[in-house]
Amino acid sequence: MKVHYNQNDNTLMVELIRKKVDHAYETETMIVHVSKDNEPVLLEIFNASAFLAEEAKTLPEEIKQRYFA
């Protein structure tokens, strides 16, 4: 898995697997690129800083302290 953050666009790109992208689905918060077999390949997360802040609320306290302190 590869992760890249674009600060100018505030987008987070998460490459889940190395496969050719066939098509994509757009939601309110992201674009999900999928393979011919409909397998998620790449996620483009919009407004990444807010998304991560919200998701961090669900992390166990131990992980928050270790990685976000």
MDAnalysis code that builds the backbone (N, CA, C; Angstrom):
import MDAnalysis as mda
import numpy as np

u = mda.Universe.empty(207, n_residues=69, atom_resindex=np.repeat(np.arange(69), 3), trajectory=True)
u.add_TopologyAttr("name", ["N", "CA", "C"] * 69)
u.add_TopologyAttr("resid", np.arange(1, 70))
u.add_TopologyAttr("resname", ["MET", "LYS", "VAL", "HIS", "TYR", "ASN", "GLN", "ASN", "ASP", "ASN", "THR", "LEU", "MET", "VAL", "GLU", "LEU", "ILE", "ARG", "LYS", "LYS", "VAL", "ASP", "HIS", "ALA", "TYR", "GLU", "THR", "GLU", "THR", "MET", "ILE", "VAL", "HIS", "VAL", "SER", "LYS", "ASP", "ASN", "GLU", "PRO", "VAL", "LEU", "LEU", "GLU", "ILE", "PHE", "ASN", "ALA", "SER", "ALA", "PHE", "LEU", "ALA", "GLU", "GLU", "ALA", "LYS", "THR", "LEU", "PRO", "GLU", "GLU", "ILE", "LYS", "GLN", "ARG", "TYR", "PHE", "ALA"])
u.atoms.positions = np.array([
    [0.849, -1.171, 0.000],
    [0.000, 0.000, 0.000],
    [0.897, 1.237, 0.000],
    [0.505, 2.213, -0.816],
    [1.211, 3.491, -0.870],
    [0.228, 4.599, -0.520],
    [0.743, 5.607, 0.183],
    [-0.082, 6.741, 0.583],
    [0.636, 8.025, 0.194],
    [-0.111, 8.961, -0.385],
    [0.454, 10.259, -0.757],
    [-0.550, 11.352, -0.410],
    [-0.064, 12.400, 0.254],
    [-0.909, 13.540, 0.609],
    [-0.508, 14.735, -0.240],
    [-1.481, 15.371, -0.891],
    [-1.248, 16.586, -1.666],
    [-1.768, 17.758, -0.852],
    [-0.849, 18.538, -0.312],
    [-1.216, 19.632, 0.580],
    [-1.984, 20.726, -0.165],
    [-1.627, 20.997, -1.408],
    [-2.310, 22.053, -2.169],
    [-3.788, 21.748, -2.368],
    [-4.109, 20.499, -2.657],
    [-5.499, 20.098, -2.886],
    [-6.162, 19.523, -1.644],
    [-5.382, 19.262, -0.611],
    [-5.855, 18.615, 0.614],
    [-6.522, 17.273, 0.290],
    [-5.847, 16.499, -0.574],
    [-6.345, 15.174, -0.940],
    [-5.347, 14.111, -0.501],
    [-5.876, 12.980, -0.134],
    [-5.068, 11.838, 0.272],
    [-5.297, 10.726, -0.741],
    [-4.213, 10.249, -1.334],
    [-4.283, 9.166, -2.311],
    [-3.782, 7.900, -1.626],
    [-4.598, 6.856, -1.633],
    [-4.225, 5.592, -1.017],
    [-4.301, 4.507, -2.087],
    [-3.127, 4.036, -2.505],
    [-3.075, 2.942, -3.471],
    [-3.146, 1.636, -2.694],
    [-4.227, 0.910, -2.872],
    [-4.452, -0.313, -2.117],
    [-3.733, -1.506, -2.735],
    [-3.813, -1.626, -4.049],
    [-3.148, -2.713, -4.765],
    [-2.636, -2.186, -6.099],
    [-1.671, -2.894, -6.661],
    [-1.141, -2.522, -7.979],
    [-1.894, -3.314, -9.045],
    [-2.916, -2.679, -9.576],
    [-3.710, -3.251, -10.656],
    [-4.137, -2.117, -11.570],
    [-4.471, -2.458, -12.782],
    [-4.945, -1.462, -13.733],
    [-6.348, -1.004, -13.333],
    [-6.550, 0.306, -13.374],
    [-7.857, 0.882, -13.050],
    [-8.749, 0.791, -14.278],
    [-9.957, 0.296, -14.082],
    [-10.915, 0.167, -15.174],
    [-11.925, 1.317, -15.174],
    [-12.423, 1.664, -13.996],
    [-13.363, 2.772, -13.865],
    [-13.365, 3.282, -12.426],
    [-14.166, 4.318, -12.161],
    [-14.172, 4.927, -10.832],
    [-15.587, 5.328, -10.436],
    [-15.782, 5.382, -9.125],
    [-17.047, 5.828, -8.538],
    [-16.751, 7.040, -7.671],
    [-17.540, 8.080, -7.808],
    [-17.338, 9.263, -6.978],
    [-18.449, 9.364, -5.946],
    [-18.034, 9.612, -4.697],
    [-18.987, 9.859, -3.626],
    [-18.784, 11.295, -3.163],
    [-19.454, 11.675, -2.128],
    [-19.314, 13.021, -1.590],
    [-17.915, 13.274, -1.030],
    [-17.280, 12.233, -0.500],
    [-15.994, 12.406, 0.185],
    [-14.788, 11.838, -0.543],
    [-15.022, 11.028, -1.606],
    [-13.870, 10.412, -2.269],
    [-14.218, 9.874, -3.644],
    [-13.162, 9.510, -4.362],
    [-13.287, 8.774, -5.610],
    [-12.646, 7.413, -5.372],
    [-13.368, 6.358, -5.703],
    [-12.854, 4.998, -5.567],
    [-12.588, 4.466, -6.969],
    [-11.317, 4.226, -7.271],
    [-10.919, 3.664, -8.555],
    [-10.907, 2.143, -8.396],
    [-11.533, 1.441, -9.338],
    [-11.649, -0.013, -9.224],
    [-11.108, -0.712, -10.471],
    [-10.756, -1.971, -10.296],
    [-10.260, -2.797, -11.389],
    [-11.430, -3.332, -12.213],
    [-11.094, -4.058, -13.241],
    [-12.096, -4.698, -14.096],
    [-13.011, -5.615, -13.281],
    [-12.460, -6.212, -12.213],
    [-13.216, -7.112, -11.338],
    [-13.934, -6.377, -10.206],
    [-13.994, -5.033, -10.304],
    [-14.627, -4.192, -9.281],
    [-13.899, -4.220, -7.942],
    [-12.619, -4.492, -7.971],
    [-11.785, -4.512, -6.776],
    [-11.216, -3.101, -6.542],
    [-11.351, -2.528, -5.340],
    [-10.789, -1.200, -5.085],
    [-9.274, -1.189, -5.295],
    [-8.805, -0.235, -6.081],
    [-7.387, -0.116, -6.407],
    [-6.797, 1.139, -5.758],
    [-7.511, 2.249, -5.878],
    [-7.005, 3.539, -5.418],
    [-8.141, 4.352, -4.823],
    [-7.871, 5.010, -3.696],
    [-8.831, 5.920, -3.081],
    [-8.278, 7.333, -3.162],
    [-9.088, 8.283, -3.612],
    [-8.746, 9.706, -3.584],
    [-9.685, 10.341, -2.580],
    [-9.175, 10.697, -1.432],
    [-10.012, 11.230, -0.359],
    [-9.941, 12.751, -0.373],
    [-11.107, 13.397, -0.558],
    [-11.200, 14.856, -0.571],
    [-11.179, 15.392, 0.857],
    [-10.747, 16.650, 1.016],
    [-10.732, 17.300, 2.325],
    [-10.117, 16.356, 3.366],
    [-8.937, 15.870, 3.031],
    [-8.283, 14.807, 3.797],
    [-8.035, 15.168, 5.261],
    [-7.664, 16.407, 5.534],
    [-7.366, 16.765, 6.929],
    [-8.608, 16.607, 7.807],
    [-9.768, 17.024, 7.319],
    [-11.004, 16.869, 8.091],
    [-11.404, 15.393, 8.181],
    [-11.230, 14.668, 7.091],
    [-11.549, 13.239, 7.073],
    [-10.710, 12.495, 8.114],
    [-9.411, 12.766, 8.132],
    [-8.529, 12.078, 9.077],
    [-8.811, 12.482, 10.519],
    [-9.122, 13.752, 10.731],
    [-9.454, 14.211, 12.090],
    [-10.701, 13.489, 12.602],
    [-11.686, 13.326, 11.736],
    [-12.922, 12.633, 12.127],
    [-12.657, 11.149, 12.377],
    [-11.899, 10.525, 11.498],
    [-11.598, 9.099, 11.646],
    [-10.719, 8.835, 12.875],
    [-9.852, 9.773, 13.212],
    [-8.973, 9.606, 14.370],
    [-9.766, 9.487, 15.667],
    [-10.964, 10.027, 15.695],
    [-11.796, 9.951, 16.898],
    [-12.155, 8.511, 17.253],
    [-12.149, 7.632, 16.269],
    [-12.537, 6.240, 16.513],
    [-11.349, 5.346, 16.871],
    [-10.140, 5.893, 16.801],
    [-8.954, 5.089, 17.116],
    [-8.829, 4.852, 18.618],
    [-8.291, 3.711, 19.004],
    [-8.018, 3.474, 20.424],
    [-7.027, 4.508, 20.967],
    [-7.164, 4.848, 22.212],
    [-6.327, 5.880, 22.846],
    [-4.840, 5.565, 22.721],
    [-4.468, 4.305, 22.841],
    [-3.060, 3.897, 22.742],
    [-2.465, 4.268, 21.381],
    [-3.201, 4.067, 20.340],
    [-2.717, 4.385, 18.995],
    [-2.641, 5.893, 18.806],
    [-3.619, 6.626, 19.302],
    [-3.594, 8.092, 19.217],
    [-2.329, 8.644, 19.866],
    [-2.012, 8.152, 21.067],
    [-0.851, 8.643, 21.786],
    [0.453, 8.286, 21.072],
    [0.501, 7.110, 20.519],
    [1.720, 6.634, 19.872],
    [2.017, 7.371, 18.570],
    [0.987, 7.616, 17.763],
    [1.208, 8.163, 16.415],
    [0.822, 9.622, 16.234],
    [-0.021, 10.143, 17.105],
    [-0.492, 11.503, 16.907],
    [-0.107, 12.456, 18.034],
    [0.730, 12.024, 18.938],
    [1.118, 12.877, 20.065],
    [2.109, 13.950, 19.638],
])
